[in-house]
Amino acid sequence: MSATGELLDGGVRLAIPLILASAGELVSERAGVLNLSVEAMMLTSAFAGAVGAHSSGSAAVGVLCALVAGVLVAVLQAVLSVTLRADQIVTGIAANALALGATTYGSRLYFTGGRTVPGFDRLEIPVLHDIPLLGPALFGQTLLGYLGIAVALAVAVLFSHRTGIGLAISAIGADPTTADRSGLPVAAIRFGAVLLAGATASLAGAHLALADVHAFTDNLTAGAGYLAVVAVIAGRWRAWPTMLACLFFGIAQAMQFAAPSFGLHLPTAVLVMSPYLLAVLAVSGLVGASRAPVALTRPFLREAKAR
């Protein structure tokens, strides 16, 4: 495989967890809930998935454990930010700090000695895998990788084709009061959007632990949840640009390993921090102005009906 092919292959592989997490986060933010706890959901689910897979000897059981753990974090986030109308930024940061501490402690208790866990191997699609450059990158994924691509495409269709639920979510993120007056269950849809974000983030965490390294280490996500949130902002709250932003970040991460093949001998620290530098540029406005949903981060309180 050529150096360019290796870069694309590594970039897509590293972008899959970001694509999965950002797909659910896009839905949540379009509904008006800034879900900063994506990092907590990914990290918790990665740990639970690794523990479940190692204990049972089954990668599928690991994914189920990851989903349960990540959705539980999402329930907590939804109760705090939607039901109790707590500050969405504060609750998200608190959840991330709690998840980092809990999984680090759990990892040192359970994974002492670097236990490996069952995971998913690549499934190459005949003929399509042989397409130059793009074939190995797109058609040599694991089951979780293909699932990630399918979820992202489903979210893209949800909004780009103006489906009923897509319009309802967008209306709630734009003006929840008017949406409520029209009969839409604002709180229920916001709650469901956060749970969806939890489910996709759980799959992203499972991918990191079970499809990439087949193990769990301290802070395995390394800020991937934050990159997923940044991708939504960089993609201007639209599905296709968000996926492109995730791919861009994935390729930036892959460059850490592919740089020598291109004759680039940069300091390791520069390569490691390059995705995050690009993330800062993405949200700084230098790549174009973006317009967030009007009601993003604003708690919804139903108006008292006139007697």
Buried (B, 14 or more C-beta within 10 A) or exposed (E): EEEEBBBBBBBBBBBBBBBBBBBBBBBBBBBBBBBBBBBBBBBBBBBBBBBBBBEBEBBBBBBBBBBBBBBBBBBBBBBBBBEEEBBBEEBBBBBBEBBBEBBBEBBEEBBEEEEEBBBBEBEBBEEEBEEEBBBBBBBBBBBBBBBBBEBBBEBBEBBEEEEEEBEBBBBBBBBBBEBBEEEBEBBEBBBBBBBBBBBBBBBBBBBBBBBBBBBBBBEBBBBBBBBBBBBBBBBBBBBEBBBBBBBBBBBBBBBBEBBEEEEEEEEEEEBEBBBBEBBEEBBEEEBEEBEBBEBBBBBBEEEEEEE
